[in-house]
Amino acid sequence: MKPLHRFVLLAALLGVLGAVFALYAQPDFLMMLANQVWSCF
């Protein structure tokens, strides 16, 4: 794998992980997600 391609892939992965962490840091988002999952049952 080319170094530039690996760097871009790593940067995208870190960006996605950062966005997920930012969403989980918000309690309102967690409650909405839990309610949506619970409503499936």
PDB file of N, CA, C, O and CB in Angstrom:
ATOM      1  N   MET A   1       0.849  -1.181   0.000  1.00  0.00           N
ATOM      2  CA  MET A   1       0.000   0.000   0.000  1.00  0.00           C
ATOM      3  C   MET A   1       0.897   1.248   0.000  1.00  0.00           C
ATOM      4  O   MET A   1       1.903   1.296   0.708  1.00  0.00           O
ATOM      5  CB  MET A   1      -0.968  -0.004   1.235  1.00  0.00           C
ATOM      6  N   LYS A   2       0.533   2.224  -0.777  1.00  0.00           N
ATOM      7  CA  LYS A   2       1.319   3.444  -0.871  1.00  0.00           C
ATOM      8  C   LYS A   2       1.181   4.245   0.432  1.00  0.00           C
ATOM      9  O   LYS A   2       0.122   4.237   1.060  1.00  0.00           O
ATOM     10  CB  LYS A   2       0.869   4.293  -2.093  1.00  0.00           C
ATOM     11  N   PRO A   3       2.247   4.928   0.828  1.00  0.00           N
ATOM     12  CA  PRO A   3       2.184   5.694   2.084  1.00  0.00           C
ATOM     13  C   PRO A   3       1.098   6.764   2.083  1.00  0.00           C
ATOM     14  O   PRO A   3       0.448   6.983   3.106  1.00  0.00           O
ATOM     15  CB  PRO A   3       3.518   6.345   2.351  1.00  0.00           C
ATOM     16  N   LEU A   4       0.893   7.433   0.953  1.00  0.00           N
ATOM     17  CA  LEU A   4      -0.140   8.470   0.902  1.00  0.00           C
ATOM     18  C   LEU A   4      -1.526   7.850   1.059  1.00  0.00           C
ATOM     19  O   LEU A   4      -2.369   8.394   1.772  1.00  0.00           O
ATOM     20  CB  LEU A   4      -0.054   9.257  -0.423  1.00  0.00           C
ATOM     21  N   HIS A   5      -1.766   6.730   0.407  1.00  0.00           N
ATOM     22  CA  HIS A   5      -3.055   6.054   0.501  1.00  0.00           C
ATOM     23  C   HIS A   5      -3.313   5.598   1.935  1.00  0.00           C
ATOM     24  O   HIS A   5      -4.431   5.702   2.440  1.00  0.00           O
ATOM     25  CB  HIS A   5      -3.109   4.854  -0.461  1.00  0.00           C
ATOM     26  N   ARG A   6      -2.259   5.089   2.585  1.00  0.00           N
ATOM     27  CA  ARG A   6      -2.396   4.644   3.973  1.00  0.00           C
ATOM     28  C   ARG A   6      -2.688   5.822   4.899  1.00  0.00           C
ATOM     29  O   ARG A   6      -3.498   5.705   5.818  1.00  0.00           O
ATOM     30  CB  ARG A   6      -1.123   3.917   4.430  1.00  0.00           C
ATOM     31  N   PHE A   7      -2.023   6.965   4.656  1.00  0.00           N
ATOM     32  CA  PHE A   7      -2.247   8.148   5.470  1.00  0.00           C
ATOM     33  C   PHE A   7      -3.676   8.661   5.323  1.00  0.00           C
ATOM     34  O   PHE A   7      -4.311   9.018   6.315  1.00  0.00           O
ATOM     35  CB  PHE A   7      -1.258   9.240   5.094  1.00  0.00           C
ATOM     36  N   VAL A   8      -4.182   8.701   4.104  1.00  0.00           N
ATOM     37  CA  VAL A   8      -5.551   9.168   3.865  1.00  0.00           C
ATOM     38  C   VAL A   8      -6.550   8.233   4.532  1.00  0.00           C
ATOM     39  O   VAL A   8      -7.528   8.691   5.123  1.00  0.00           O
ATOM     40  CB  VAL A   8      -5.840   9.268   2.351  1.00  0.00           C
ATOM     41  N   LEU A   9      -6.316   6.939   4.444  1.00  0.00           N
ATOM     42  CA  LEU A   9      -7.204   5.968   5.083  1.00  0.00           C
ATOM     43  C   LEU A   9      -7.187   6.119   6.598  1.00  0.00           C
ATOM     44  O   LEU A   9      -8.235   6.072   7.241  1.00  0.00           O
ATOM     45  CB  LEU A   9      -6.804   4.543   4.695  1.00  0.00           C
ATOM     46  N   LEU A  10      -5.999   6.299   7.167  1.00  0.00           N
ATOM     47  CA  LEU A  10      -5.883   6.483   8.607  1.00  0.00           C
ATOM     48  C   LEU A  10      -6.552   7.782   9.060  1.00  0.00           C
ATOM     49  O   LEU A  10      -7.219   7.808  10.094  1.00  0.00           O
ATOM     50  CB  LEU A  10      -4.412   6.477   9.019  1.00  0.00           C
ATOM     51  N   ALA A  11      -6.379   8.852   8.296  1.00  0.00           N
ATOM     52  CA  ALA A  11      -7.001  10.135   8.637  1.00  0.00           C
ATOM     53  C   ALA A  11      -8.522  10.031   8.582  1.00  0.00           C
ATOM     54  O   ALA A  11      -9.208  10.584   9.442  1.00  0.00           O
ATOM     55  CB  ALA A  11      -6.512  11.242   7.685  1.00  0.00           C
ATOM     56  N   ALA A  12      -9.055   9.332   7.589  1.00  0.00           N
ATOM     57  CA  ALA A  12     -10.505   9.156   7.491  1.00  0.00           C
ATOM     58  C   ALA A  12     -11.028   8.325   8.657  1.00  0.00           C
ATOM     59  O   ALA A  12     -12.079   8.632   9.221  1.00  0.00           O
ATOM     60  CB  ALA A  12     -10.878   8.490   6.156  1.00  0.00           C
ATOM     61  N   LEU A  13     -10.306   7.287   9.013  1.00  0.00           N
ATOM     62  CA  LEU A  13     -10.714   6.447  10.137  1.00  0.00           C
ATOM     63  C   LEU A  13     -10.713   7.238  11.438  1.00  0.00           C
ATOM     64  O   LEU A  13     -11.651   7.132  12.227  1.00  0.00           O
ATOM     65  CB  LEU A  13      -9.792   5.232  10.260  1.00  0.00           C
ATOM     66  N   LEU A  14      -9.681   8.022  11.665  1.00  0.00           N
ATOM     67  CA  LEU A  14      -9.625   8.842  12.875  1.00  0.00           C
ATOM     68  C   LEU A  14     -10.732   9.897  12.889  1.00  0.00           C
ATOM     69  O   LEU A  14     -11.269  10.217  13.949  1.00  0.00           O
ATOM     70  CB  LEU A  14      -8.258   9.518  12.992  1.00  0.00           C
ATOM     71  N   GLY A  15     -11.072  10.432  11.726  1.00  0.00           N
ATOM     72  CA  GLY A  15     -12.167  11.398  11.646  1.00  0.00           C
ATOM     73  C   GLY A  15     -13.507  10.773  12.004  1.00  0.00           C
ATOM     74  O   GLY A  15     -14.309  11.371  12.722  1.00  0.00           O
ATOM     75  N   VAL A  16     -13.743   9.576  11.504  1.00  0.00           N
ATOM     76  CA  VAL A  16     -14.993   8.874  11.819  1.00  0.00           C
ATOM     77  C   VAL A  16     -15.053   8.538  13.308  1.00  0.00           C
ATOM     78  O   VAL A  16     -16.086   8.730  13.949  1.00  0.00           O
ATOM     79  CB  VAL A  16     -15.124   7.584  10.973  1.00  0.00           C
ATOM     80  N   LEU A  17     -13.947   8.036  13.856  1.00  0.00           N
ATOM     81  CA  LEU A  17     -13.921   7.707  15.280  1.00  0.00           C
ATOM     82  C   LEU A  17     -14.118   8.958  16.134  1.00  0.00           C
ATOM     83  O   LEU A  17     -14.799   8.899  17.158  1.00  0.00           O
ATOM     84  CB  LEU A  17     -12.599   7.022  15.645  1.00  0.00           C
ATOM     85  N   GLY A  18     -13.547  10.063  15.741  1.00  0.00           N
ATOM     86  CA  GLY A  18     -13.738  11.323  16.468  1.00  0.00           C
ATOM     87  C   GLY A  18     -15.182  11.788  16.421  1.00  0.00           C
ATOM     88  O   GLY A  18     -15.712  12.275  17.420  1.00  0.00           O
ATOM     89  N   ALA A  19     -15.821  11.642  15.272  1.00  0.00           N
ATOM     90  CA  ALA A  19     -17.223  12.046  15.152  1.00  0.00           C
ATOM     91  C   ALA A  19     -18.117  11.162  16.014  1.00  0.00           C
ATOM     92  O   ALA A  19     -19.041  11.662  16.656  1.00  0.00           O
ATOM     93  CB  ALA A  19     -17.677  11.986  13.686  1.00  0.00           C
ATOM     94  N   VAL A  20     -17.856   9.861  16.038  1.00  0.00           N
ATOM     95  CA  VAL A  20     -18.643   8.954  16.879  1.00  0.00           C
ATOM     96  C   VAL A  20     -18.445   9.290  18.349  1.00  0.00           C
ATOM     97  O   VAL A  20     -19.408   9.298  19.115  1.00  0.00           O
ATOM     98  CB  VAL A  20     -18.255   7.486  16.612  1.00  0.00           C
ATOM     99  N   PHE A  21     -17.210   9.567  18.751  1.00  0.00           N
ATOM    100  CA  PHE A  21     -16.956   9.934  20.139  1.00  0.00           C
ATOM    101  C   PHE A  21     -17.677  11.227  20.499  1.00  0.00           C
ATOM    102  O   PHE A  21     -18.222  11.344  21.597  1.00  0.00           O
ATOM    103  CB  PHE A  21     -15.451  10.079  20.388  1.00  0.00           C
ATOM    104  N   ALA A  22     -17.687  12.198  19.593  1.00  0.00           N
ATOM    105  CA  ALA A  22     -18.371  13.466  19.868  1.00  0.00           C
ATOM    106  C   ALA A  22     -19.873  13.245  20.027  1.00  0.00           C
ATOM    107  O   ALA A  22     -20.505  13.891  20.862  1.00  0.00           O
ATOM    108  CB  ALA A  22     -18.101  14.485  18.741  1.00  0.00           C
ATOM    109  N   LEU A  23     -20.451  12.339  19.236  1.00  0.00           N
ATOM    110  CA  LEU A  23     -21.882  12.066  19.375  1.00  0.00           C
ATOM    111  C   LEU A  23     -22.188  11.358  20.694  1.00  0.00           C
ATOM    112  O   LEU A  23     -23.187  11.669  21.344  1.00  0.00           O
ATOM    113  CB  LEU A  23     -22.376  11.218  18.200  1.00  0.00           C
ATOM    114  N   TYR A  24     -21.346  10.418  21.090  1.00  0.00           N
ATOM    115  CA  TYR A  24     -21.577   9.696  22.332  1.00  0.00           C
ATOM    116  C   TYR A  24     -21.349  10.566  23.557  1.00  0.00           C
ATOM    117  O   TYR A  24     -21.809  10.219  24.645  1.00  0.00           O
ATOM    118  CB  TYR A  24     -20.687   8.485  22.397  1.00  0.00           C
ATOM    119  N   ALA A  25     -20.652  11.685  23.412  1.00  0.00           N
ATOM    120  CA  ALA A  25     -20.433  12.593  24.530  1.00  0.00           C
ATOM    121  C   ALA A  25     -21.676  13.426  24.824  1.00  0.00           C
ATOM    122  O   ALA A  25     -21.722  14.123  25.837  1.00  0.00           O
ATOM    123  CB  ALA A  25     -19.250  13.507  24.242  1.00  0.00           C
ATOM    124  N   GLN A  26     -22.682  13.367  23.958  1.00  0.00           N
ATOM    125  CA  GLN A  26     -23.911  14.130  24.152  1.00  0.00           C
ATOM    126  C   GLN A  26     -24.987  13.213  24.719  1.00  0.00           C
ATOM    127  O   GLN A  26     -25.413  12.279  24.040  1.00  0.00           O
ATOM    128  CB  GLN A  26     -24.383  14.775  22.820  1.00  0.00           C
ATOM    129  N   PRO A  27     -25.433  13.457  25.939  1.00  0.00           N
ATOM    130  CA  PRO A  27     -26.430  12.570  26.568  1.00  0.00           C
ATOM    131  C   PRO A  27     -27.754  12.520  25.794  1.00  0.00           C
ATOM    132  O   PRO A  27     -28.400  11.473  25.756  1.00  0.00           O
ATOM    133  CB  PRO A  27     -26.698  13.028  27.998  1.00  0.00           C
ATOM    134  N   ASP A  28     -28.163  13.627  25.184  1.00  0.00           N
ATOM    135  CA  ASP A  28     -29.421  13.628  24.431  1.00  0.00           C
ATOM    136  C   ASP A  28     -29.361  12.653  23.263  1.00  0.00           C
ATOM    137  O   ASP A  28     -30.343  11.972  22.968  1.00  0.00           O
ATOM    138  CB  ASP A  28     -29.738  15.038  23.919  1.00  0.00           C
ATOM    139  N   PHE A  29     -28.219  12.586  22.604  1.00  0.00           N
ATOM    140  CA  PHE A  29     -28.061  11.653  21.497  1.00  0.00           C
ATOM    141  C   PHE A  29     -28.157  10.214  21.994  1.00  0.00           C
ATOM    142  O   PHE A  29     -28.779   9.368  21.350  1.00  0.00           O
ATOM    143  CB  PHE A  29     -26.720  11.884  20.785  1.00  0.00           C
ATOM    144  N   LEU A  30     -27.540   9.942  23.138  1.00  0.00           N
ATOM    145  CA  LEU A  30     -27.589   8.581  23.690  1.00  0.00           C
ATOM    146  C   LEU A  30     -29.018   8.183  24.032  1.00  0.00           C
ATOM    147  O   LEU A  30     -29.426   7.052  23.771  1.00  0.00           O
ATOM    148  CB  LEU A  30     -26.701   8.473  24.941  1.00  0.00           C
ATOM    149  N   MET A  31     -29.781   9.105  24.614  1.00  0.00           N
ATOM    150  CA  MET A  31     -31.171   8.792  24.962  1.00  0.00           C
ATOM    151  C   MET A  31     -32.002   8.554  23.697  1.00  0.00           C
ATOM    152  O   MET A  31     -32.812   7.627  23.659  1.00  0.00           O
ATOM    153  CB  MET A  31     -31.789   9.935  25.802  1.00  0.00           C
ATOM    154  N   MET A  32     -31.814   9.374  22.670  1.00  0.00           N
ATOM    155  CA  MET A  32     -32.556   9.197  21.431  1.00  0.00           C
ATOM    156  C   MET A  32     -32.212   7.854  20.789  1.00  0.00           C
ATOM    157  O   MET A  32     -33.095   7.145  20.308  1.00  0.00           O
ATOM    158  CB  MET A  32     -32.261  10.349  20.458  1.00  0.00           C
ATOM    159  N   LEU A  33     -30.920   7.510  20.784  1.00  0.00           N
ATOM    160  CA  LEU A  33     -30.494   6.246  20.198  1.00  0.00           C
ATOM    161  C   LEU A  33     -31.068   5.067  20.978  1.00  0.00           C
ATOM    162  O   LEU A  33     -31.533   4.097  20.379  1.00  0.00           O
ATOM    163  CB  LEU A  33     -28.964   6.163  20.160  1.00  0.00           C
ATOM    164  N   ALA A  34     -31.040   5.143  22.311  1.00  0.00           N
ATOM    165  CA  ALA A  34     -31.587   4.071  23.135  1.00  0.00           C
ATOM    166  C   ALA A  34     -33.095   3.921  22.906  1.00  0.00           C
ATOM    167  O   ALA A  34     -33.601   2.802  22.835  1.00  0.00           O
ATOM    168  CB  ALA A  34     -31.297   4.340  24.622  1.00  0.00           C
ATOM    169  N   ASN A  35     -33.802   5.026  22.792  1.00  0.00           N
ATOM    170  CA  ASN A  35     -35.246   4.949  22.538  1.00  0.00           C
ATOM    171  C   ASN A  35     -35.554   4.344  21.178  1.00  0.00           C
ATOM    172  O   ASN A  35     -36.512   3.583  21.044  1.00  0.00           O
ATOM    173  CB  ASN A  35     -35.871   6.333  22.634  1.00  0.00           C
ATOM    174  N   GLN A  36     -34.758   4.669  20.172  1.00  0.00           N
ATOM    175  CA  GLN A  36     -34.984   4.104  18.844  1.00  0.00           C
ATOM    176  C   GLN A  36     -34.701   2.616  18.825  1.00  0.00           C
ATOM    177  O   GLN A  36     -35.431   1.857  18.187  1.00  0.00           O
ATOM    178  CB  GLN A  36     -34.120   4.810  17.810  1.00  0.00           C
ATOM    179  N   VAL A  37     -33.656   2.187  19.511  1.00  0.00           N
ATOM    180  CA  VAL A  37     -33.341   0.763  19.563  1.00  0.00           C
ATOM    181  C   VAL A  37     -34.413   0.028  20.353  1.00  0.00           C
ATOM    182  O   VAL A  37     -34.834  -1.058  19.956  1.00  0.00           O
ATOM    183  CB  VAL A  37     -31.950   0.529  20.189  1.00  0.00           C
ATOM    184  N   TRP A  38     -34.862   0.606  21.472  1.00  0.00           N
ATOM    185  CA  TRP A  38     -35.847  -0.045  22.318  1.00  0.00           C
ATOM    186  C   TRP A  38     -37.203  -0.160  21.599  1.00  0.00           C
ATOM    187  O   TRP A  38     -37.948  -1.116  21.819  1.00  0.00           O
ATOM    188  CB  TRP A  38     -36.004   0.729  23.635  1.00  0.00           C
ATOM    189  N   SER A  39     -37.512   0.819  20.742  1.00  0.00           N
ATOM    190  CA  SER A  39     -38.808   0.787  20.047  1.00  0.00           C
ATOM    191  C   SER A  39     -38.884  -0.337  19.020  1.00  0.00           C
ATOM    192  O   SER A  39     -39.976  -0.667  18.558  1.00  0.00           O
ATOM    193  CB  SER A  39     -39.067   2.123  19.360  1.00  0.00           C
ATOM    194  N   CYS A  40     -37.760  -0.929  18.655  1.00  0.00           N
ATOM    195  CA  CYS A  40     -37.772  -2.048  17.708  1.00  0.00           C
ATOM    196  C   CYS A  40     -38.309  -3.322  18.351  1.00  0.00           C
ATOM    197  O   CYS A  40     -38.735  -4.240  17.650  1.00  0.00           O
ATOM    198  CB  CYS A  40     -36.365  -2.296  17.165  1.00  0.00           C
ATOM    199  N   PHE A  41     -38.292  -3.382  19.682  1.00  0.00           N
ATOM    200  CA  PHE A  41     -38.722  -4.601  20.368  1.00  0.00           C
ATOM    201  C   PHE A  41     -40.110  -4.448  20.834  1.00  0.00           C
ATOM    202  O   PHE A  41     -40.662  -5.367  21.439  1.00  0.00           O
ATOM    203  CB  PHE A  41     -37.823  -4.937  21.528  1.00  0.00           C
TER     204      PHE A  41
END
